[in-house]
Amino acid sequence: MQYIDIYNHSVYFYIEMKDLKIRICMGSSCYARGNAKNAILLQEWISAHPDTSLALGGTLCEGHCKDGPVIRLGERLFTAVDALALEEILGDQAGGS
Ligand code: FES
């Protein structure tokens, strides 16, 4: 049990050291409209780019359901995010490929 606590603190510290946060709306509307898939794509992208300064997090409903799926990069809000838009966001905003 002690090992699990130490491990969780290590992960938390690692996330806090990241420079740029990408937050995916996990509210029911965004989740059903594409963020379930976008969350997987983001996790795969971050795993494939271990040196990225991007940290992934989730939010509850952002209040823009009709424009979803919604993703935030820093303070910037992106709407109607599909796989192609996500690829562009990662490439343009996070130095990804
Ligand atoms: S569920 Fe994402 S903005 Fe409402």
py3Dmol code that shows the C-alpha trace and the ligand (Angstrom):
import py3Dmol

protein = """\
ATOM      1  CA  MET A   1       0.000   0.000   0.000  1.00  0.00           C
ATOM      2  CA  GLN A   2       2.827   2.407   0.812  1.00  0.00           C
ATOM      3  CA  TYR A   3       4.318   1.771  -2.635  1.00  0.00           C
ATOM      4  CA  ILE A   4       1.090   2.838  -4.326  1.00  0.00           C
ATOM      5  CA  ASP A   5       1.078   6.153  -2.411  1.00  0.00           C
ATOM      6  CA  ILE A   6       4.658   6.900  -3.401  1.00  0.00           C
ATOM      7  CA  TYR A   7       3.923   6.007  -7.012  1.00  0.00           C
ATOM      8  CA  ASN A   8       0.898   8.299  -7.143  1.00  0.00           C
ATOM      9  CA  HIS A   9       2.870  11.205  -5.701  1.00  0.00           C
ATOM     10  CA  SER A  10       5.573  10.657  -8.324  1.00  0.00           C
ATOM     11  CA  VAL A  11       3.031  10.751 -11.134  1.00  0.00           C
ATOM     12  CA  TYR A  12       1.400  13.873  -9.687  1.00  0.00           C
ATOM     13  CA  PHE A  13       4.749  15.662  -9.441  1.00  0.00           C
ATOM     14  CA  TYR A  14       5.626  14.701 -13.007  1.00  0.00           C
ATOM     15  CA  ILE A  15       2.364  16.126 -14.328  1.00  0.00           C
ATOM     16  CA  GLU A  16       2.848  19.370 -12.418  1.00  0.00           C
ATOM     17  CA  MET A  17       6.253  19.859 -14.067  1.00  0.00           C
ATOM     18  CA  LYS A  18       4.711  19.984 -17.539  1.00  0.00           C
ATOM     19  CA  ASP A  19       4.504  23.417 -19.179  1.00  0.00           C
ATOM     20  CA  LEU A  20       1.326  23.217 -21.212  1.00  0.00           C
ATOM     21  CA  LYS A  21      -1.920  21.602 -20.173  1.00  0.00           C
ATOM     22  CA  ILE A  22      -4.417  20.114 -22.574  1.00  0.00           C
ATOM     23  CA  ARG A  23      -7.756  19.458 -20.945  1.00  0.00           C
ATOM     24  CA  ILE A  24     -10.366  17.344 -22.604  1.00  0.00           C
ATOM     25  CA  CYS A  25     -14.022  17.824 -21.697  1.00  0.00           C
ATOM     26  CA  MET A  26     -15.365  14.564 -20.346  1.00  0.00           C
ATOM     27  CA  GLY A  27     -18.919  15.817 -19.933  1.00  0.00           C
ATOM     28  CA  SER A  28     -21.525  13.469 -21.365  1.00  0.00           C
ATOM     29  CA  SER A  29     -22.213  15.488 -24.524  1.00  0.00           C
ATOM     30  CA  CYS A  30     -18.571  15.940 -25.524  1.00  0.00           C
ATOM     31  CA  TYR A  31     -17.752  12.383 -24.545  1.00  0.00           C
ATOM     32  CA  ALA A  32     -20.513  10.989 -26.780  1.00  0.00           C
ATOM     33  CA  ARG A  33     -19.710  13.364 -29.636  1.00  0.00           C
ATOM     34  CA  GLY A  34     -16.075  12.392 -29.967  1.00  0.00           C
ATOM     35  CA  ASN A  35     -13.997  13.083 -26.872  1.00  0.00           C
ATOM     36  CA  ALA A  36     -14.015   9.410 -25.906  1.00  0.00           C
ATOM     37  CA  LYS A  37     -11.985   8.759 -29.049  1.00  0.00           C
ATOM     38  CA  ASN A  38     -10.031  12.025 -28.701  1.00  0.00           C
ATOM     39  CA  ALA A  39      -8.952  11.032 -25.187  1.00  0.00           C
ATOM     40  CA  ILE A  40      -7.469   7.805 -26.527  1.00  0.00           C
ATOM     41  CA  LEU A  41      -5.741   9.656 -29.380  1.00  0.00           C
ATOM     42  CA  LEU A  42      -4.279  12.173 -26.928  1.00  0.00           C
ATOM     43  CA  GLN A  43      -3.006   9.446 -24.607  1.00  0.00           C
ATOM     44  CA  GLU A  44      -1.389   7.675 -27.560  1.00  0.00           C
ATOM     45  CA  TRP A  45       0.194  10.919 -28.818  1.00  0.00           C
ATOM     46  CA  ILE A  46       1.636  11.782 -25.403  1.00  0.00           C
ATOM     47  CA  SER A  47       2.989   8.252 -25.013  1.00  0.00           C
ATOM     48  CA  ALA A  48       4.652   8.541 -28.424  1.00  0.00           C
ATOM     49  CA  HIS A  49       6.183  11.921 -27.484  1.00  0.00           C
ATOM     50  CA  PRO A  50       7.761  11.403 -24.045  1.00  0.00           C
ATOM     51  CA  ASP A  51       9.660  14.708 -24.235  1.00  0.00           C
ATOM     52  CA  THR A  52       6.539  16.782 -24.821  1.00  0.00           C
ATOM     53  CA  SER A  53       5.746  19.626 -22.472  1.00  0.00           C
ATOM     54  CA  LEU A  54       2.077  18.716 -22.810  1.00  0.00           C
ATOM     55  CA  ALA A  55       0.148  17.367 -19.814  1.00  0.00           C
ATOM     56  CA  LEU A  56      -3.243  15.773 -20.311  1.00  0.00           C
ATOM     57  CA  GLY A  57      -6.155  16.350 -17.983  1.00  0.00           C
ATOM     58  CA  GLY A  58      -9.910  16.171 -18.032  1.00  0.00           C
ATOM     59  CA  THR A  59     -12.677  18.570 -17.133  1.00  0.00           C
ATOM     60  CA  LEU A  60     -16.358  18.365 -16.405  1.00  0.00           C
ATOM     61  CA  CYS A  61     -18.769  20.131 -18.764  1.00  0.00           C
ATOM     62  CA  GLU A  62     -17.253  23.379 -20.014  1.00  0.00           C
ATOM     63  CA  GLY A  63     -20.665  24.870 -20.864  1.00  0.00           C
ATOM     64  CA  HIS A  64     -20.198  24.714 -24.646  1.00  0.00           C
ATOM     65  CA  CYS A  65     -22.023  21.450 -25.328  1.00  0.00           C
ATOM     66  CA  LYS A  66     -23.606  22.518 -28.617  1.00  0.00           C
ATOM     67  CA  ASP A  67     -20.142  23.284 -29.997  1.00  0.00           C
ATOM     68  CA  GLY A  68     -18.493  20.096 -28.751  1.00  0.00           C
ATOM     69  CA  PRO A  69     -16.472  18.095 -28.536  1.00  0.00           C
ATOM     70  CA  VAL A  70     -14.453  20.686 -26.667  1.00  0.00           C
ATOM     71  CA  ILE A  71     -10.766  20.680 -25.787  1.00  0.00           C
ATOM     72  CA  ARG A  72      -8.695  23.350 -24.029  1.00  0.00           C
ATOM     73  CA  LEU A  73      -5.027  23.942 -24.718  1.00  0.00           C
ATOM     74  CA  GLY A  74      -3.779  26.318 -22.070  1.00  0.00           C
ATOM     75  CA  GLU A  75      -6.521  28.939 -21.903  1.00  0.00           C
ATOM     76  CA  ARG A  76      -7.562  28.504 -25.555  1.00  0.00           C
ATOM     77  CA  LEU A  77     -10.823  26.682 -26.255  1.00  0.00           C
ATOM     78  CA  PHE A  78     -11.204  24.497 -29.345  1.00  0.00           C
ATOM     79  CA  THR A  79     -14.638  23.350 -30.483  1.00  0.00           C
ATOM     80  CA  ALA A  80     -15.906  20.591 -32.792  1.00  0.00           C
ATOM     81  CA  VAL A  81     -12.624  18.739 -32.327  1.00  0.00           C
ATOM     82  CA  ASP A  82     -12.359  15.616 -34.462  1.00  0.00           C
ATOM     83  CA  ALA A  83      -9.274  13.483 -35.133  1.00  0.00           C
ATOM     84  CA  LEU A  84      -8.025  15.768 -37.917  1.00  0.00           C
ATOM     85  CA  ALA A  85      -8.507  18.922 -35.849  1.00  0.00           C
ATOM     86  CA  LEU A  86      -6.757  17.263 -32.919  1.00  0.00           C
ATOM     87  CA  GLU A  87      -3.789  16.410 -35.126  1.00  0.00           C
ATOM     88  CA  GLU A  88      -3.584  20.048 -36.231  1.00  0.00           C
ATOM     89  CA  ILE A  89      -3.864  21.323 -32.654  1.00  0.00           C
ATOM     90  CA  LEU A  90      -1.060  19.055 -31.514  1.00  0.00           C
ATOM     91  CA  GLY A  91       1.111  19.943 -34.493  1.00  0.00           C
ATOM     92  CA  ASP A  92       0.533  23.686 -34.394  1.00  0.00           C
ATOM     93  CA  GLN A  93       0.253  24.341 -30.689  1.00  0.00           C
ATOM     94  CA  ALA A  94       2.389  21.731 -29.004  1.00  0.00           C
ATOM     95  CA  GLY A  95       5.229  21.276 -31.453  1.00  0.00           C
ATOM     96  CA  GLY A  96       4.001  17.789 -32.240  1.00  0.00           C
ATOM     97  CA  SER A  97       3.880  15.757 -35.388  1.00  0.00           C
TER      98      SER A  97
END
"""
ligand_1 = """\
4
FES
S -20.139 18.291 -22.183
Fe -18.423 19.320 -23.000
S -19.049 21.400 -23.028
Fe -20.708 20.357 -22.102
"""
view = py3Dmol.view(width=600, height=400)
view.addModel(protein, "pdb")
view.setStyle({"model": 0}, {"cartoon": {"style": "trace"}})
view.addModel(ligand_1, "xyz")
view.setStyle({"model": 1}, {"stick": {}})
view.zoomTo()
view.show()
